[in-house]
Amino acid sequence: MKKYSLVLVLFMAQLSLRAQVIEELSPREKKQLTKVTEPITLYKGFLRAGLSANFSVLDKMFDEDGNKTSSESSISGYSLTTIFSLHYGISDRLEVEANLPYASSMNSTSFSYELAGKGEVVTEHTKPKTHGLADAIVMLRYQLLREKENSPAVTFGLGVNLPIGKDEVSDYKNPREFNGAIAKGEWGVFPEIKVRKVMYPFSVELGAGLLKYFGAEKVLIPNTRPVDVVSGSELLITPKVNFLLNEWVSFSNYFDYYLALKDDFDGEDPFGYHNNEYNQWMFRYSPIITFQIKQLRIEQAVFIPLAGRTVTADPTYYFIVQYMF
């Protein structure tokens, strides 16, 4: 029993010593802290700029029963989102975050059918494209509780969804050629809470956020009257475990659960940008490797859908570069 008590005392002493060492670091050294050792919010006056890219191909989907399926038609396509992000420490416990995404995608579909009574097979092709700014999110995040030896750090954030993105079909030529919508185009609020505990060389995180939309008038079908659309609320829960492999490389096991309630609107949406039939959900796993070179951080990941409903079943590849000023 004394042996175990001694081990516990030494472990707690190590955590206390590590906290004291961090407080004594110079500003330059604080900017070089890793994903495991950095505080949950930025230090006052610190600025982190980032550029990320998310890429996926279109191949498989989870249907309304949760089964992974491939389309009977010949489908190919891709989705690419590039996000420019800024984090700024207003104080040691208060930070602001801004994310500006630019998205593009293309879906090419070929399908054949036989004309009734003629025995003639007709093949048609569709190739809708989307590109442009998506909605931006600005969030203010406050550290409610500082991390201590026996308790985690806790933050509360409140974000705003800014409807600056393209939310309607444009350049419509026919049902097979058009530029699609790329954003919700609605004001929204995004409350978020995060909990984090460092147990060197590990850190454990749990986050949860809810994005609530307030609706907008949208033209769902070109050359028709606008209709009132309220997009369904979106819930995101994100547990993560980070492990520091050495002084400049860390590995993370990341999970996320995403739920999108069905949209509320009257009428038809033949282009499928709004869903008023099913609540969509997805559960994903992602291994993440992060390289830290002084103030430069490079991160790579692949998000693997494990289960879901009326969402993509294809993996998403993720890459981000960040620099701390």
Backbone torsions as a table, in degrees:
resi	resn	phi	psi	omega
1	MET	NA	-41.5	179.3
2	LYS	-63.6	-35.0	179.9
3	LYS	-61.9	-46.9	-179.8
4	TYR	-66.0	-38.0	178.9
5	SER	-63.5	-39.8	179.0
6	LEU	-64.9	-41.5	177.8
7	VAL	-60.5	-43.4	-179.7
8	LEU	-64.1	-43.3	179.5
9	VAL	-61.7	-44.3	179.7
10	LEU	-64.2	-39.2	179.1
11	PHE	-64.4	-45.2	179.2
12	MET	-65.6	-36.3	178.5
13	ALA	-65.1	-37.4	178.4
14	GLN	-64.1	-42.6	178.5
15	LEU	-62.6	-43.6	-179.8
16	SER	-62.8	-42.5	179.6
17	LEU	-64.4	-41.4	179.5
18	ARG	-61.6	-41.3	179.0
19	ALA	-63.2	-40.1	179.0
20	GLN	-66.8	-37.8	179.8
21	VAL	-65.2	-41.9	179.3
22	ILE	-61.4	-41.3	-179.6
23	GLU	-64.1	-27.0	-177.3
24	GLU	-91.1	-0.3	-178.9
25	LEU	-69.1	151.4	174.3
26	SER	-75.1	161.9	177.5
27	PRO	-54.4	-39.8	179.4
28	ARG	-63.6	-41.8	179.8
29	GLU	-69.1	-35.0	177.6
30	LYS	-64.3	-33.2	179.6
31	LYS	-70.7	-14.6	-177.8
32	GLN	-102.2	9.0	178.1
33	LEU	-65.6	148.5	-175.3
34	THR	-88.6	178.1	176.6
35	LYS	-58.3	-30.0	-178.8
36	VAL	-81.3	-40.4	-170.6
37	THR	-97.0	-14.4	-178.5
38	GLU	-71.6	154.8	177.3
39	PRO	-70.2	166.3	-175.8
40	ILE	-72.2	-24.3	171.3
41	THR	-124.3	157.3	-177.2
42	LEU	-68.8	152.6	172.3
43	TYR	-68.2	156.5	-179.6
44	LYS	-57.8	131.0	176.5
45	GLY	84.7	-6.4	-179.9
46	PHE	-82.6	143.2	179.3
47	LEU	-128.9	125.9	176.4
48	ARG	-116.0	121.8	177.5
49	ALA	-107.7	141.3	-177.7
50	GLY	-141.2	151.9	175.2
51	LEU	-135.0	121.1	-176.0
52	SER	-125.9	160.1	177.0
53	ALA	-138.4	133.8	175.4
54	ASN	-118.8	126.0	-177.0
55	PHE	-130.8	136.5	174.8
56	SER	-148.4	155.6	176.1
57	VAL	-105.1	159.9	-179.8
58	LEU	-101.3	116.8	-179.9
59	ASP	-144.7	-53.2	-173.8
60	LYS	-125.0	157.5	178.4
61	MET	-136.3	156.0	164.7
62	PHE	-91.0	127.1	-178.3
63	ASP	-82.5	-173.5	-176.5
64	GLU	-67.2	-15.0	176.7
65	ASP	-99.1	3.7	178.9
66	GLY	85.1	8.6	179.4
67	ASN	-88.1	140.6	177.4
68	LYS	-80.1	123.3	-175.1
69	THR	-132.5	157.8	170.7
70	SER	-112.5	147.0	-178.9
71	SER	-70.1	145.1	175.8
72	GLU	-71.1	-21.9	176.8
73	SER	-82.4	166.1	175.8
74	SER	-85.4	107.1	-174.6
75	ILE	-120.9	136.1	170.8
76	SER	-144.3	152.8	-179.7
77	GLY	172.8	-179.3	-178.6
78	TYR	-152.3	164.0	173.9
79	SER	-137.9	128.2	-179.4
80	LEU	-133.1	123.4	177.5
81	THR	-123.7	126.3	176.8
82	THR	-111.4	129.7	-175.7
83	ILE	-123.5	126.5	171.9
84	PHE	-99.1	126.8	-174.8
85	SER	-128.9	149.9	175.7
86	LEU	-135.0	134.0	171.1
87	HIS	-120.8	135.5	178.8
88	TYR	-136.2	132.2	178.9
89	GLY	-86.6	106.8	178.0
90	ILE	-72.4	-40.1	170.8
91	SER	-144.9	-177.9	179.0
92	ASP	-67.1	-13.9	-178.0
93	ARG	-121.6	-2.4	-177.3
94	LEU	-130.1	127.4	178.9
95	GLU	-135.4	159.5	175.9
96	VAL	-122.4	141.7	-178.5
97	GLU	-130.4	137.2	177.6
98	ALA	-132.2	136.5	179.6
99	ASN	-129.4	125.7	179.5
100	LEU	-121.1	107.6	-176.6
101	PRO	-98.3	146.2	170.0
102	TYR	-123.1	125.6	-172.6
103	ALA	-124.2	150.2	174.0
104	SER	-147.3	149.0	178.5
105	SER	-157.5	160.1	177.0
106	MET	-148.5	131.9	177.1
107	ASN	-123.2	118.8	178.7
108	SER	-110.1	123.6	-176.8
109	THR	-127.0	134.4	174.0
110	SER	-123.4	131.7	178.8
111	PHE	-144.9	149.5	-177.3
112	SER	-122.1	148.7	176.2
113	TYR	-151.1	159.2	-178.3
114	GLU	-102.7	131.0	178.2
115	LEU	-70.1	128.1	-176.9
116	ALA	-60.7	129.1	175.0
117	GLY	80.2	-5.9	-177.7
118	LYS	-113.6	-18.7	-179.3
119	GLY	67.9	16.3	-178.8
120	GLU	-99.3	132.0	179.7
121	VAL	-96.1	126.7	-179.0
122	VAL	-113.8	134.3	176.8
123	THR	-112.9	129.4	179.0
124	GLU	-121.7	155.6	-178.5
125	HIS	-128.9	140.6	172.0
126	THR	-124.8	144.6	-178.4
127	LYS	-146.7	60.6	177.8
128	PRO	-68.9	144.1	179.5
129	LYS	-125.2	155.6	171.5
130	THR	-138.5	142.7	174.4
131	HIS	-164.4	145.5	179.1
132	GLY	142.7	-178.5	178.3
133	LEU	-69.6	138.2	169.9
134	ALA	-97.0	178.5	-179.7
135	ASP	-66.4	142.9	178.3
136	ALA	-95.4	154.2	176.1
137	ILE	-126.5	129.5	175.0
138	VAL	-118.0	129.4	-175.6
139	MET	-131.7	140.0	172.7
140	LEU	-107.9	127.0	-174.3
141	ARG	-126.6	129.8	-177.3
142	TYR	-120.6	136.9	178.4
143	GLN	-84.5	101.2	-178.2
144	LEU	-68.0	-43.5	-177.5
145	LEU	-129.3	130.0	173.2
146	ARG	-77.3	150.1	178.2
147	GLU	-70.8	135.6	176.3
148	LYS	-126.6	179.1	-176.0
149	GLU	-59.4	-37.0	-175.5
150	ASN	-117.1	16.6	179.6
151	SER	-150.0	149.5	-177.2
152	PRO	-84.4	167.7	170.2
153	ALA	-82.5	144.3	-178.9
154	VAL	-132.3	132.0	175.8
155	THR	-123.0	152.1	171.5
156	PHE	-124.7	131.6	179.7
157	GLY	-123.3	151.6	175.3
158	LEU	-134.4	116.4	-177.3
159	GLY	-113.1	163.6	177.9
160	VAL	-126.3	129.7	174.1
161	ASN	-86.4	117.4	-177.6
162	LEU	-96.4	118.1	-173.8
163	PRO	-80.0	69.4	-179.6
164	ILE	-101.5	-5.1	-175.0
165	GLY	-85.6	168.9	179.8
166	LYS	-79.8	115.6	-172.8
167	ASP	-117.1	11.4	-179.7
168	GLU	-135.5	157.7	175.8
169	VAL	-68.8	137.5	179.2
170	SER	-136.4	170.5	-179.5
171	ASP	49.6	45.2	-176.4
172	TYR	-77.8	119.9	177.3
173	LYS	-105.5	-45.2	177.2
174	ASN	-162.8	176.3	-177.0
175	PRO	-62.2	-8.2	-178.3
176	ARG	-109.0	-11.4	-178.1
177	GLU	-133.7	113.7	179.9
178	PHE	-169.9	164.4	171.9
179	ASN	-100.8	122.4	-172.9
180	GLY	-85.0	172.2	175.2
181	ALA	-70.5	153.9	-176.9
182	ILE	-133.5	-5.4	-176.4
183	ALA	-141.5	163.3	175.1
184	LYS	-70.3	-38.3	179.5
185	GLY	68.9	30.5	-178.6
186	GLU	-132.0	146.4	170.2
187	TRP	-67.1	147.6	178.2
188	GLY	-157.4	162.0	175.2
189	VAL	-119.7	148.8	-172.5
190	PHE	-136.4	83.2	173.0
191	PRO	-73.1	144.7	-174.9
192	GLU	-147.4	146.2	174.6
193	ILE	-133.5	141.0	178.8
194	LYS	-133.0	142.7	176.5
195	VAL	-127.3	135.1	-176.6
196	ARG	-144.4	136.5	177.7
197	LYS	-135.5	129.5	177.2
198	VAL	-96.4	127.2	173.4
199	MET	-130.0	75.1	-169.0
200	TYR	-46.1	130.7	8.0
201	PRO	-90.5	23.3	178.1
202	PHE	-108.2	158.0	163.8
203	SER	-140.6	142.4	-177.9
204	VAL	-119.5	133.1	-177.8
205	GLU	-129.9	149.6	172.6
206	LEU	-142.3	123.8	179.4
207	GLY	-126.3	152.6	176.9
208	ALA	-149.2	135.6	179.9
209	GLY	-145.7	152.2	-179.8
210	LEU	-132.0	120.3	179.1
211	LEU	-100.8	115.9	-178.0
212	LYS	-108.1	121.7	179.7
213	TYR	-95.1	152.6	-177.8
214	PHE	-109.2	-0.6	173.8
215	GLY	87.4	164.5	179.1
216	ALA	-165.7	162.7	172.3
217	GLU	-81.8	131.2	-178.4
218	LYS	-138.5	147.7	173.9
219	VAL	-92.9	103.3	-177.4
220	LEU	-79.7	-31.5	178.2
221	ILE	-121.8	124.8	-178.1
222	PRO	-52.8	141.7	176.9
223	ASN	66.9	26.2	173.6
224	THR	-126.0	169.8	-178.1
225	ARG	-69.2	149.4	176.7
226	PRO	-70.1	153.7	177.1
227	VAL	-125.6	156.3	177.2
228	ASP	-78.8	125.9	179.9
229	VAL	-126.0	130.0	171.8
230	VAL	-119.6	109.2	-179.6
231	SER	-67.1	146.7	-179.3
232	GLY	-67.3	147.4	178.1
233	SER	-63.5	151.3	-177.9
234	GLU	-121.9	127.6	179.0
235	LEU	-110.3	135.5	178.0
236	LEU	-133.6	125.3	177.7
237	ILE	-121.0	128.2	-170.4
238	THR	-134.8	93.4	169.8
239	PRO	-83.6	145.0	-177.7
240	LYS	-150.8	141.6	174.1
241	VAL	-123.2	121.6	178.6
242	ASN	-105.8	143.3	179.6
243	PHE	-134.6	125.1	-179.1
244	LEU	-85.2	109.3	-179.0
245	LEU	-73.3	-40.1	172.7
246	ASN	-154.5	-163.0	-174.3
247	GLU	-69.6	-14.1	-176.2
248	TRP	-135.3	5.6	178.1
249	VAL	-132.3	131.7	175.3
250	SER	-130.4	154.8	178.6
251	PHE	-124.7	139.6	-177.9
252	SER	-127.6	140.0	167.1
253	ASN	-103.6	115.1	-172.5
254	TYR	-120.1	132.4	174.3
255	PHE	-123.3	150.6	170.7
256	ASP	-147.6	145.0	174.7
257	TYR	-117.5	125.5	-176.9
258	TYR	-121.3	131.5	178.4
259	LEU	-131.4	127.3	176.2
260	ALA	-122.4	116.8	178.1
261	LEU	-71.7	155.3	-176.5
262	LYS	-67.0	151.5	-178.4
263	ASP	-77.0	159.1	-178.9
264	ASP	-116.2	111.0	176.0
265	PHE	-162.9	160.0	176.9
266	ASP	-103.6	142.3	177.6
267	GLY	106.8	-168.5	-176.6
268	GLU	-108.8	153.5	175.4
269	ASP	-133.6	81.3	-173.7
270	PRO	-66.2	-16.3	-178.5
271	PHE	-90.2	-6.2	172.3
272	GLY	73.6	25.2	179.5
273	TYR	-86.1	-12.3	176.8
274	HIS	-130.8	148.4	-174.7
275	ASN	-124.7	114.6	177.4
276	ASN	-116.8	21.6	-179.0
277	GLU	-113.6	-40.3	-172.8
278	TYR	-131.8	148.4	165.5
279	ASN	-79.6	125.6	-179.3
280	GLN	-92.1	146.4	174.8
281	TRP	-151.6	159.1	-179.7
282	MET	-152.3	141.8	173.1
283	PHE	-122.7	124.6	-174.7
284	ARG	-128.2	157.0	171.2
285	TYR	-124.8	145.5	178.6
286	SER	-144.2	123.8	166.2
287	PRO	-83.8	134.4	-176.5
288	ILE	-127.2	130.6	174.9
289	ILE	-114.2	132.0	-175.6
290	THR	-126.2	129.8	176.9
291	PHE	-109.5	131.0	-179.7
292	GLN	-117.3	116.0	177.3
293	ILE	-118.7	91.9	-174.3
294	LYS	56.8	-114.3	-177.5
295	GLN	-91.7	-1.5	179.5
296	LEU	-95.9	133.4	179.7
297	ARG	-127.4	130.0	179.4
298	ILE	-123.9	130.3	-174.9
299	GLU	-132.0	137.2	176.9
300	GLN	-129.7	144.3	-178.3
301	ALA	-157.4	160.8	169.6
302	VAL	-132.1	124.1	-179.7
303	PHE	-93.4	119.4	-173.4
304	ILE	-110.0	112.3	176.8
305	PRO	-67.7	126.4	179.5
306	LEU	-99.5	-31.5	179.7
307	ALA	-160.8	161.0	179.4
308	GLY	174.7	-177.4	179.9
309	ARG	-144.6	122.0	-179.9
310	THR	50.3	42.4	176.1
311	VAL	-135.6	168.6	179.2
312	THR	-64.2	147.1	176.0
313	ALA	-111.3	9.3	-179.2
314	ASP	-91.2	146.9	178.1
315	PRO	-69.1	153.6	175.7
316	THR	-116.2	130.5	-178.9
317	TYR	-98.9	134.9	-169.6
318	TYR	-129.4	137.1	178.6
319	PHE	-144.8	134.3	-179.8
320	ILE	-142.5	142.5	174.0
321	VAL	-121.2	128.5	179.4
322	GLN	-129.4	150.2	176.2
323	TYR	-138.1	135.8	-179.3
324	MET	-98.8	121.7	178.2
325	PHE	-99.4	NA	NA
